[in-house]
Amino acid sequence: MTCSWVSKGLSDFSREFYEFTMPAIDMFEGDDTNELIVKIDLPGYAKKDIRLSIDEDILRIRANRERDEELHTGSVYYKHRPRQIDKRIMLPISPPDSEKIVGAATYVDGVITVRIPTVQPKNIQIL
């Protein structure tokens, strides 16, 4: 049987690892390269409990899950899913205007998709 301090240490390490890596995020350019697409996995979080914001080139993701302790009537052996997420991600681009991003996020089956318009480079004529 494992010592309780070893078990607690592993549990704390596991929690810290999940808080660092959660949520899973994919980021890529759209087909027409006029937008950056960010997909964020947030299963188990209600749409009303998720907040997204952009400040310059930082995307902030905040989510808060209701406590589900009343569902557990017996012993809880593992509990690794975070109840709260507050993560900041540096974007590879600076959005041109944050007002254009309003309404550009969708939430389907626990995945948020954010479409961020990008500024197209101007061609410079060589004389």
ChimeraX commands (.cxc) that place a marker at each C-alpha (Angstrom):
marker #1 position 0.00,0.00,0.00 radius 0.5
marker #1 position 1.27,3.47,-0.86 radius 0.5
marker #1 position 2.10,5.96,1.87 radius 0.5
marker #1 position -0.43,8.76,2.10 radius 0.5
marker #1 position 2.25,11.48,1.63 radius 0.5
marker #1 position 3.45,9.81,-1.60 radius 0.5
marker #1 position -0.11,9.57,-2.85 radius 0.5
marker #1 position -0.76,13.23,-1.97 radius 0.5
marker #1 position 2.49,14.29,-3.66 radius 0.5
marker #1 position 1.56,12.47,-6.85 radius 0.5
marker #1 position -1.93,13.94,-6.70 radius 0.5
marker #1 position -0.53,17.49,-6.32 radius 0.5
marker #1 position 1.94,16.93,-9.18 radius 0.5
marker #1 position -0.84,15.55,-11.38 radius 0.5
marker #1 position -3.10,18.51,-10.58 radius 0.5
marker #1 position -0.33,21.01,-11.37 radius 0.5
marker #1 position 0.44,19.22,-14.64 radius 0.5
marker #1 position -3.21,19.29,-15.74 radius 0.5
marker #1 position -3.56,22.95,-14.78 radius 0.5
marker #1 position -0.50,23.74,-16.91 radius 0.5
marker #1 position -1.60,21.74,-19.95 radius 0.5
marker #1 position -5.37,22.25,-19.73 radius 0.5
marker #1 position -7.24,23.08,-21.79 radius 0.5
marker #1 position -6.01,21.43,-24.99 radius 0.5
marker #1 position -5.59,24.09,-27.70 radius 0.5
marker #1 position -5.01,23.91,-31.45 radius 0.5
marker #1 position -4.07,27.05,-33.38 radius 0.5
marker #1 position -3.74,27.37,-37.17 radius 0.5
marker #1 position -4.26,29.74,-40.08 radius 0.5
marker #1 position -7.48,29.49,-42.06 radius 0.5
marker #1 position -7.46,28.29,-45.66 radius 0.5
marker #1 position -7.58,31.83,-46.99 radius 0.5
marker #1 position -4.96,32.96,-44.39 radius 0.5
marker #1 position -7.13,35.98,-43.45 radius 0.5
marker #1 position -7.78,34.55,-40.02 radius 0.5
marker #1 position -6.22,32.66,-37.17 radius 0.5
marker #1 position -8.38,29.79,-35.91 radius 0.5
marker #1 position -8.07,28.72,-32.27 radius 0.5
marker #1 position -9.82,25.55,-31.05 radius 0.5
marker #1 position -10.11,25.09,-27.29 radius 0.5
marker #1 position -11.31,21.85,-25.67 radius 0.5
marker #1 position -13.50,22.57,-22.65 radius 0.5
marker #1 position -15.70,19.49,-22.16 radius 0.5
marker #1 position -17.90,19.60,-19.09 radius 0.5
marker #1 position -18.02,23.41,-18.91 radius 0.5
marker #1 position -21.31,25.15,-19.66 radius 0.5
marker #1 position -21.23,27.79,-22.39 radius 0.5
marker #1 position -22.48,30.42,-19.91 radius 0.5
marker #1 position -19.51,29.73,-17.60 radius 0.5
marker #1 position -16.77,30.37,-20.20 radius 0.5
marker #1 position -15.23,33.81,-20.79 radius 0.5
marker #1 position -12.81,34.72,-23.58 radius 0.5
marker #1 position -10.97,38.01,-23.99 radius 0.5
marker #1 position -8.16,39.37,-26.15 radius 0.5
marker #1 position -5.76,42.10,-25.11 radius 0.5
marker #1 position -3.28,42.88,-27.90 radius 0.5
marker #1 position -1.75,39.46,-28.67 radius 0.5
marker #1 position -2.90,37.61,-25.52 radius 0.5
marker #1 position -5.97,35.35,-25.55 radius 0.5
marker #1 position -7.37,34.75,-22.06 radius 0.5
marker #1 position -9.57,31.75,-21.33 radius 0.5
marker #1 position -11.54,31.64,-18.10 radius 0.5
marker #1 position -13.97,28.88,-17.18 radius 0.5
marker #1 position -15.61,27.82,-13.95 radius 0.5
marker #1 position -17.35,24.49,-13.42 radius 0.5
marker #1 position -20.03,23.92,-10.79 radius 0.5
marker #1 position -19.02,21.67,-7.93 radius 0.5
marker #1 position -20.17,18.10,-8.51 radius 0.5
marker #1 position -19.44,16.74,-5.06 radius 0.5
marker #1 position -23.07,15.83,-4.47 radius 0.5
marker #1 position -22.70,13.21,-7.23 radius 0.5
marker #1 position -20.08,11.33,-5.20 radius 0.5
marker #1 position -21.64,9.41,-2.35 radius 0.5
marker #1 position -18.65,7.13,-1.74 radius 0.5
marker #1 position -14.89,7.54,-1.67 radius 0.5
marker #1 position -13.21,9.68,-4.33 radius 0.5
marker #1 position -10.00,8.02,-5.51 radius 0.5
marker #1 position -8.95,10.40,-8.29 radius 0.5
marker #1 position -10.06,13.92,-9.02 radius 0.5
marker #1 position -7.94,15.55,-11.70 radius 0.5
marker #1 position -10.38,17.61,-13.76 radius 0.5
marker #1 position -9.93,21.27,-12.81 radius 0.5
marker #1 position -12.95,23.18,-11.56 radius 0.5
marker #1 position -11.52,26.51,-12.71 radius 0.5
marker #1 position -9.37,27.45,-15.68 radius 0.5
marker #1 position -7.65,30.80,-16.09 radius 0.5
marker #1 position -5.12,30.58,-18.88 radius 0.5
marker #1 position -3.39,33.17,-21.05 radius 0.5
marker #1 position -2.00,32.25,-24.45 radius 0.5
marker #1 position 0.26,34.38,-26.60 radius 0.5
marker #1 position -1.07,34.57,-30.15 radius 0.5
marker #1 position 1.37,34.49,-33.09 radius 0.5
marker #1 position -0.33,37.62,-34.49 radius 0.5
marker #1 position -1.77,40.85,-33.14 radius 0.5
marker #1 position -5.44,41.14,-34.08 radius 0.5
marker #1 position -6.18,44.31,-36.06 radius 0.5
marker #1 position -9.26,45.35,-34.10 radius 0.5
marker #1 position -10.83,43.54,-31.15 radius 0.5
marker #1 position -14.33,44.73,-32.15 radius 0.5
marker #1 position -14.12,42.54,-35.27 radius 0.5
marker #1 position -13.71,39.46,-33.09 radius 0.5
marker #1 position -17.04,39.90,-31.26 radius 0.5
marker #1 position -19.34,37.04,-32.17 radius 0.5
marker #1 position -16.51,35.13,-33.84 radius 0.5
marker #1 position -16.53,32.23,-31.33 radius 0.5
marker #1 position -18.71,29.13,-31.44 radius 0.5
marker #1 position -19.21,26.39,-28.84 radius 0.5
marker #1 position -20.11,22.93,-30.14 radius 0.5
marker #1 position -19.74,19.62,-28.27 radius 0.5
marker #1 position -17.34,21.04,-25.68 radius 0.5
marker #1 position -15.05,22.71,-28.23 radius 0.5
marker #1 position -14.79,26.48,-28.65 radius 0.5
marker #1 position -13.67,27.72,-32.06 radius 0.5
marker #1 position -12.46,31.33,-32.20 radius 0.5
marker #1 position -11.85,33.00,-35.55 radius 0.5
marker #1 position -9.49,35.96,-35.25 radius 0.5
marker #1 position -9.03,38.16,-38.33 radius 0.5
marker #1 position -5.46,38.92,-39.30 radius 0.5
marker #1 position -3.98,41.92,-41.04 radius 0.5
marker #1 position -2.78,41.14,-44.54 radius 0.5
marker #1 position 0.69,42.40,-45.35 radius 0.5
marker #1 position 0.82,45.24,-47.85 radius 0.5
marker #1 position 2.79,44.71,-51.03 radius 0.5
marker #1 position 5.61,47.18,-51.43 radius 0.5
marker #1 position 6.37,48.23,-54.93 radius 0.5
marker #1 position 10.06,48.32,-55.78 radius 0.5
marker #1 position 11.01,51.35,-57.89 radius 0.5
marker link #1:1,2 radius 0.2
marker link #1:2,3 radius 0.2
marker link #1:3,4 radius 0.2
marker link #1:4,5 radius 0.2
marker link #1:5,6 radius 0.2
marker link #1:6,7 radius 0.2
marker link #1:7,8 radius 0.2
marker link #1:8,9 radius 0.2
marker link #1:9,10 radius 0.2
marker link #1:10,11 radius 0.2
marker link #1:11,12 radius 0.2
marker link #1:12,13 radius 0.2
marker link #1:13,14 radius 0.2
marker link #1:14,15 radius 0.2
marker link #1:15,16 radius 0.2
marker link #1:16,17 radius 0.2
marker link #1:17,18 radius 0.2
marker link #1:18,19 radius 0.2
marker link #1:19,20 radius 0.2
marker link #1:20,21 radius 0.2
marker link #1:21,22 radius 0.2
marker link #1:22,23 radius 0.2
marker link #1:23,24 radius 0.2
marker link #1:24,25 radius 0.2
marker link #1:25,26 radius 0.2
marker link #1:26,27 radius 0.2
marker link #1:27,28 radius 0.2
marker link #1:28,29 radius 0.2
marker link #1:29,30 radius 0.2
marker link #1:30,31 radius 0.2
marker link #1:31,32 radius 0.2
marker link #1:32,33 radius 0.2
marker link #1:33,34 radius 0.2
marker link #1:34,35 radius 0.2
marker link #1:35,36 radius 0.2
marker link #1:36,37 radius 0.2
marker link #1:37,38 radius 0.2
marker link #1:38,39 radius 0.2
marker link #1:39,40 radius 0.2
marker link #1:40,41 radius 0.2
marker link #1:41,42 radius 0.2
marker link #1:42,43 radius 0.2
marker link #1:43,44 radius 0.2
marker link #1:44,45 radius 0.2
marker link #1:45,46 radius 0.2
marker link #1:46,47 radius 0.2
marker link #1:47,48 radius 0.2
marker link #1:48,49 radius 0.2
marker link #1:49,50 radius 0.2
marker link #1:50,51 radius 0.2
marker link #1:51,52 radius 0.2
marker link #1:52,53 radius 0.2
marker link #1:53,54 radius 0.2
marker link #1:54,55 radius 0.2
marker link #1:55,56 radius 0.2
marker link #1:56,57 radius 0.2
marker link #1:57,58 radius 0.2
marker link #1:58,59 radius 0.2
marker link #1:59,60 radius 0.2
marker link #1:60,61 radius 0.2
marker link #1:61,62 radius 0.2
marker link #1:62,63 radius 0.2
marker link #1:63,64 radius 0.2
marker link #1:64,65 radius 0.2
marker link #1:65,66 radius 0.2
marker link #1:66,67 radius 0.2
marker link #1:67,68 radius 0.2
marker link #1:68,69 radius 0.2
marker link #1:69,70 radius 0.2
marker link #1:70,71 radius 0.2
marker link #1:71,72 radius 0.2
marker link #1:72,73 radius 0.2
marker link #1:73,74 radius 0.2
marker link #1:74,75 radius 0.2
marker link #1:75,76 radius 0.2
marker link #1:76,77 radius 0.2
marker link #1:77,78 radius 0.2
marker link #1:78,79 radius 0.2
marker link #1:79,80 radius 0.2
marker link #1:80,81 radius 0.2
marker link #1:81,82 radius 0.2
marker link #1:82,83 radius 0.2
marker link #1:83,84 radius 0.2
marker link #1:84,85 radius 0.2
marker link #1:85,86 radius 0.2
marker link #1:86,87 radius 0.2
marker link #1:87,88 radius 0.2
marker link #1:88,89 radius 0.2
marker link #1:89,90 radius 0.2
marker link #1:90,91 radius 0.2
marker link #1:91,92 radius 0.2
marker link #1:92,93 radius 0.2
marker link #1:93,94 radius 0.2
marker link #1:94,95 radius 0.2
marker link #1:95,96 radius 0.2
marker link #1:96,97 radius 0.2
marker link #1:97,98 radius 0.2
marker link #1:98,99 radius 0.2
marker link #1:99,100 radius 0.2
marker link #1:100,101 radius 0.2
marker link #1:101,102 radius 0.2
marker link #1:102,103 radius 0.2
marker link #1:103,104 radius 0.2
marker link #1:104,105 radius 0.2
marker link #1:105,106 radius 0.2
marker link #1:106,107 radius 0.2
marker link #1:107,108 radius 0.2
marker link #1:108,109 radius 0.2
marker link #1:109,110 radius 0.2
marker link #1:110,111 radius 0.2
marker link #1:111,112 radius 0.2
marker link #1:112,113 radius 0.2
marker link #1:113,114 radius 0.2
marker link #1:114,115 radius 0.2
marker link #1:115,116 radius 0.2
marker link #1:116,117 radius 0.2
marker link #1:117,118 radius 0.2
marker link #1:118,119 radius 0.2
marker link #1:119,120 radius 0.2
marker link #1:120,121 radius 0.2
marker link #1:121,122 radius 0.2
marker link #1:122,123 radius 0.2
marker link #1:123,124 radius 0.2
marker link #1:124,125 radius 0.2
marker link #1:125,126 radius 0.2
marker link #1:126,127 radius 0.2
view
